[in-house]
Amino acid sequence: MRSLATDLMYAGRPGLEAVAAVGHQVRRLPTASPHPSGSLPAFPVAASRGPRQDKHCSWQLVGAGLAPLAFGVGCRRLTGRSAKRAGQQLRSSFSSVAAPAQDVQRAEASTKGAPFTEGSVVTLQVESLTSQGQGLARYGPSGWVVMLFGALPGEEVEARIVRNFKRYSEAGLIRVLEASPHRVEPRCPYFQSCSGCQYQHLSYEQQLQWKQRHVEDALARISKLDLPPDVVQPTVPSPLPYHYRTKMTPHLQQPPPMRQKLAGKQVARGDHANVPIGFLEESWGELRDFTGRRWKTVIDVDQCPVATEAINAALPRVRENARRRSAAANDGTSFSALAELSASSPSSSSSSSSPSAVASPGFALLLRDTTVDGVVTDGEAVVTEEIPGLGAFSFRAGGFFQNNSSILPAFVEHVLSAVSAAPDSGSSAVRPSVLIDVYCGVGLFALSASARFEQAGLRKLQRSHRSRLAGATLAVVVDPPRSGLAANALKALLRLEPSRIVYVSCDCATQARDLQEFTAGGYAVQSVTPFDLFPQTRHIEVVVVLD
């Protein structure tokens, strides 16, 4: 475990100061005064800046009782061979959740290849939904698997085969011959073209049920744990099925890889007023680079029904400004010149009344909507989000913060209740006295728990602090990125031997993989609760409690 400079936060008694490390520079921040009963506490958060920020994770400890503790430690993510091995494991996990087990097995049993050529039109009976949001059908006596977006279980559809793979095919929906009773009218005119949403055509009640089934399936097949049939709870719905997303990153159209210099000259001579700004298309189109590889284009999106109303109000001017900057920046020499000039242009933050936007080297725009600052387009600006019952959190607009604020009170309360709950009656265990928040980000869980502890904060954990943990009853919250826990972080957690672990994940496949290690280390899964932080999409947040 290597210690790195990461975000350092502190919120506690009057007169104390917060120390923040940004890169290799240290600066002090004022602390929040104790909040009056019933008011929202404000926690100053200093976000690390620079390109290396996203390569770090951090640990955070919150203590209570006779010897309150407040420490944090940083650790590197996997690199080199370790990253390659983790990537192989991740791809294996993803492939195993692409379709229900019996469908994959039947597809693998077919050794004759696809029974049709690309471009063929076929009639399919859709049987289920994959964890990627695709309808799944089987074709012919061999049960050849065909997956396609926009189709629902129980529907008969007409589809065109788009791509044939070794064990399955992908198709594009032409029309629905017999519709499911759960089909609804999508709110977005770009649905099925844009890759942002997968479930707008499915009733919200069914979305919640299918997400629960996908979590159950991942646990059963990837973790291979013998869990009680009712261990996975019903999915907790979002209060806002639409207009919940507080961050959007639309992209400008880019030329295919390996052709950017040539295409850059063509774009320079083209009509910048019509350059697509939006999100990647769902299906593979006919566009290819000179090597023959398919390349997805950007769907021009002027409004998004899952984004907040304020973001949609700001989006037209952000798009206009981005196109104007693109036209001014490109001198017709190369595509990379446009990227560099766009990235070096001065950026600014603004409210929804006067938004501005600058294309990054990846030609991605930013719109971040917060309760305090409105819509901000400068990724380096520090913004503040107030969460009812939890407090006010300040963070870098381009950094990570959960994008569905409407469900955060229930989501955070569930996590905190799990880590602070007293053990079952008759158990010899005691209530945890120290909370460790791993991959803490801006400290959402640990800082929200401060009202339940005498002190709360984040510092870099030193070896000298380890003795202060002796005899303490530990509880841990882990909220890693989509790739799951780093191998060294997982081993370190097992060495700590906390009495309770609450594992929060945005990917149930990698979470199920990591649960194998925890159960092998003596832990047992007590509950699994999916939270729908991302309605209309295939994504799901899952909270697993282990003792």
Long-range contacts (C-beta under 8 A, 24 or more apart in sequence): 1-73, 1-75, 1-488, 1-489, 1-492, 2-74, 2-75, 2-76, 3-73, 3-74, 3-75, 3-460, 3-461, 4-56, 4-74, 4-75, 4-76, 5-48, 5-74, 6-48, 6-56, 6-57, 6-58, 6-72, 6-74, 6-460, 7-45, 7-46, 7-47, 7-48, 7-58, 7-441, 7-442, 7-443, 7-458, 8-46, 8-72, 8-458, 8-459, 8-460, 9-43, 9-44, 9-45, 9-46, 9-60, 9-442, 9-443, 9-447, 9-457, 9-458, 10-70, 10-457, 10-458, 10-459, 11-41, 11-43, 11-44, 11-447, 11-450, 11-456, 11-457, 12-70, 12-450, 12-455, 12-456, 12-457, 13-455, 18-44, 18-46, 18-457, 19-459, 20-46, 21-46, 21-48, 21-460, 22-46, 22-48, 22-49, 22-50, 23-48, 23-49, 23-50, 23-52, 35-391, 40-386, 40-388, 40-389, 40-390, 40-391, 40-392, 41-391, 41-392, 41-450, 41-451, 42-384, 42-391, 42-392, 42-394, 43-391, 43-392, 43-393, 43-394, 43-443, 43-447, 43-450, 44-394, 45-393, 45-394, 45-395, 45-442, 45-443, 45-447, 47-382, 47-395, 47-396, 47-399, 47-442, 49-380, 49-396, 53-399, 57-438, 57-439, 57-480, 57-481, 57-486, 57-489, 58-439, 58-440, 58-441, 58-458, 59-436, 59-437, 59-438, 59-439, 59-440, 59-461, 60-436, 60-437, 60-438, 60-440, 60-443, 60-446, 60-458, 61-434, 61-435, 61-436, 61-437, 61-446, 61-461, 62-434, 62-435, 62-436, 62-437, 62-446, 62-449, 62-450, 62-453, 62-455, 62-456, 62-457, 63-433, 63-434, 63-435, 63-453, 63-455, 63-472, 64-433, 64-434, 64-452, 64-453, 64-454, 64-455, 65-433, 65-454, 67-468, 67-472, 68-453, 68-454, 68-455, 69-434, 69-465, 69-468, 69-469, 69-472, 70-455, 70-456, 70-457, 70-458, 70-459, 71-458, 71-459, 71-460, 71-461, 71-462, 71-465, 72-437, 72-440, 72-458, 72-459, 72-460, 72-461, 73-460, 73-461, 74-460, 75-486, 75-488, 75-489, 75-492, 76-486, 77-481, 77-483, 77-486, 78-486, 78-487, 82-487, 86-483, 86-484, 86-486, 86-487, 87-483, 89-513, 90-483, 90-484, 90-509, 90-510, 93-222, 93-509, 93-510, 93-512, 93-513, 94-509, 96-221, 96-222, 96-509, 97-130, 97-131, 97-214, 97-217, 97-218, 97-221, 97-222, 97-508, 97-509, 98-130, 98-131, 98-132, 98-147, 99-128, 99-130, 99-136, 99-145, 99-147, 99-168, 100-128, 100-130, 100-136, 100-217, 101-217, 101-221, 103-127, 103-128, 103-136, 103-138, 103-143, 103-145, 104-145, 104-167, 106-138, 106-142, 106-143, 106-145, 107-143, 107-144, 107-145, 107-167, 107-168, 108-167, 109-142, 109-143, 110-142, 110-143, 110-144, 110-167, 112-142, 113-164, 113-166, 114-144, 114-161, 114-164, 114-165, 114-169, 115-139, 115-140, 115-142, 115-144, 116-161, 116-164, 116-169, 117-161, 117-164, 118-161, 118-162, 118-163, 118-164, 119-160, 119-161, 120-160, 120-161, 121-158, 121-159, 121-160, 121-161, 121-174, 122-146, 122-158, 122-159, 122-160, 122-161, 122-171, 123-156, 123-157, 123-158, 123-159, 123-177, 124-148, 124-151, 124-156, 124-157, 124-158, 124-159, 124-171, 125-155, 125-156, 126-151, 126-152, 126-153, 126-154, 126-155, 126-156, 126-157, 127-153, 128-153, 129-153, 129-210, 129-214, 131-214, 131-217, 131-218, 131-508, 131-509, 131-538, 132-198, 132-538, 133-198, 133-199, 133-537, 133-538, 134-170, 134-198, 144-168, 144-169, 145-169, 146-170, 146-171, 147-171, 148-172, 148-173, 149-173, 149-192, 149-198, 149-282, 149-283, 150-191, 150-192, 150-201, 151-176, 152-179, 152-180, 152-182, 152-183, 152-201, 152-202, 153-180, 154-180, 154-181, 155-179, 155-180, 155-183, 162-283, 162-284, 163-284, 170-283, 170-284, 172-283, 182-206, 187-242, 187-305, 188-304, 188-305, 188-306, 190-278, 190-299, 190-301, 192-282, 193-281, 193-282, 193-299, 194-278, 194-279, 194-280, 194-281, 194-282, 194-299, 194-301, 195-279, 195-280, 195-281, 195-282, 195-296, 195-299, 196-279, 196-301, 196-304, 196-306, 196-537, 197-306, 197-536, 197-537, 198-536, 198-537, 198-538, 199-535, 199-536, 199-537, 199-538, 200-305, 200-536, 204-237, 204-241, 204-535, 207-532, 207-535, 207-536, 208-234, 208-235, 208-237, 208-532, 209-234, 209-235, 211-235, 211-530, 211-532, 211-540, 212-530, 214-508, 214-540, 215-508, 215-528, 215-530, 215-540, 215-542, 218-508, 218-509, 218-511, 218-512, 219-508, 219-512, 219-515, 219-528, 221-512, 222-509, 222-512, 222-513, 222-516, 223-512, 223-513, 223-515, 223-516, 223-519, 224-516, 225-515, 225-516, 225-519, 225-525, 227-525, 227-528, 231-525, 231-526, 231-527, 231-528, 232-528, 232-529, 232-530, 233-527, 233-528, 233-529, 233-530, 234-530, 235-530, 235-531, 235-532, 235-540, 236-407, 236-410, 236-411, 236-414, 236-529, 236-530, 236-531, 236-532, 237-532, 237-535, 238-404, 238-406, 238-407, 238-532, 238-533, 238-535, 239-406, 239-407, 240-404, 240-406, 240-407, 240-535, 241-535, 241-536, 242-305, 242-306, 242-535, 242-536, 243-305, 243-306, 243-307, 243-308, 243-309, 243-312, 244-306, 244-308, 244-403, 244-404, 244-405, 244-406, 244-407, 244-535, 245-304, 245-306, 245-307, 245-308, 245-311, 245-403, 245-404, 246-308, 246-311, 246-368, 246-369, 246-370, 246-385, 246-403, 246-404, 246-405, 247-366, 247-367, 247-368, 247-369, 247-401, 247-403, 248-304, 248-307, 248-311, 248-315, 248-365, 248-366, 248-367, 249-364, 249-365, 249-366, 249-367, 250-277, 250-278, 250-279, 250-301, 250-315, 250-318, 250-319, 250-364, 250-365, 250-367, 251-277, 251-278, 251-279, 251-280, 251-298, 251-362, 251-363, 251-364, 251-365, 252-276, 252-277, 252-298, 252-322, 252-326, 252-359, 252-363, 252-364, 252-365, 253-277, 253-297, 253-298, 253-363, 254-298, 254-335, 254-363, 255-335, 256-287, 256-288, 256-289, 256-293, 256-295, 257-289, 257-293, 257-295, 258-289, 258-290, 258-291, 259-289, 259-290, 260-334, 260-335, 260-336, 261-334, 261-335, 261-336, 263-335, 264-330, 264-332, 264-333, 264-334, 264-335, 264-336, 264-337, 264-338, 265-332, 265-333, 265-334, 267-330, 267-335, 267-338, 268-330, 268-331, 268-332, 268-333, 268-338, 269-332, 272-323, 272-324, 272-326, 272-327, 272-330, 273-323, 275-323, 275-326, 276-300, 277-301, 277-319, 277-322, 277-323, 277-365, 278-302, 305-536, 306-535, 306-536, 306-537, 307-367, 307-369, 308-369, 310-352, 310-369, 310-374, 310-375, 311-352, 311-367, 311-369, 311-375, 313-352, 313-375, 314-352, 314-355, 314-367, 314-375, 314-377, 315-367, 317-354, 317-355, 318-355, 318-356, 318-357, 318-365, 318-367, 318-377, 319-357, 319-365, 321-355, 321-356, 321-357, 322-357, 322-358, 322-359, 322-365, 325-357, 325-358, 325-359, 326-359, 339-363, 347-377, 347-378, 347-379, 347-380, 348-377, 348-378, 349-373, 349-376, 349-377, 349-378, 349-381, 349-383, 349-397, 350-374, 350-375, 350-376, 350-377, 350-378, 351-375, 351-376, 366-397, 366-398, 368-397, 368-398, 371-405, 387-412, 387-448, 389-413, 390-444, 390-448, 391-447, 391-448, 393-442, 393-443, 393-444, 393-447, 394-442, 395-441, 395-442, 399-441, 399-442, 400-441, 400-442, 401-441, 401-442, 401-444, 402-444, 402-533, 403-533, 403-534, 404-533, 404-534, 407-531, 407-532, 407-533, 408-444, 410-531, 411-531, 411-533, 411-541, 411-543, 412-444, 412-445, 412-448, 414-529, 414-531, 414-543, 415-445, 415-477, 415-502, 415-504, 415-543, 416-445, 416-448, 416-449, 416-452, 418-500, 418-502, 418-527, 418-543, 418-545, 419-449, 419-475, 419-476, 419-477, 419-500, 419-502, 420-449, 420-452, 420-475, 423-499, 423-547, 429-473, 429-499, 429-547, 430-473, 430-499, 431-473, 432-473, 432-474, 432-475, 432-498, 432-499, 432-500, 433-472, 433-473, 433-474, 434-469, 434-472, 434-473, 434-474, 434-475, 435-474, 435-475, 435-476, 435-477, 436-474, 436-475, 436-476, 436-477, 436-496, 436-498, 437-476, 437-477, 437-479, 438-476, 438-477, 438-478, 438-479, 438-480, 438-489, 438-493, 439-478, 439-479, 439-480, 439-481, 439-489, 440-479, 441-479, 445-477, 445-479, 446-477, 473-499, 474-498, 474-499, 475-499, 475-500, 475-501, 475-502, 476-500, 476-501, 476-502, 477-502, 477-504, 478-502, 478-503, 478-504, 479-504, 479-505, 480-505, 480-510, 481-506, 482-506, 482-507, 482-510, 483-507, 483-510, 484-510, 484-511, 484-513, 484-514, 485-514, 490-514, 490-517, 490-518, 494-518, 494-521, 499-547, 500-545, 500-546, 500-547, 501-545, 501-546, 501-547, 502-543, 502-544, 502-545, 502-546, 503-543, 503-544, 503-545, 503-546, 504-541, 504-542, 504-543, 505-541, 505-542, 505-544, 506-533, 506-539, 506-540, 506-541, 506-542, 508-540, 508-542, 511-542, 511-544, 515-544, 515-546, 518-546, 519-546, 523-547
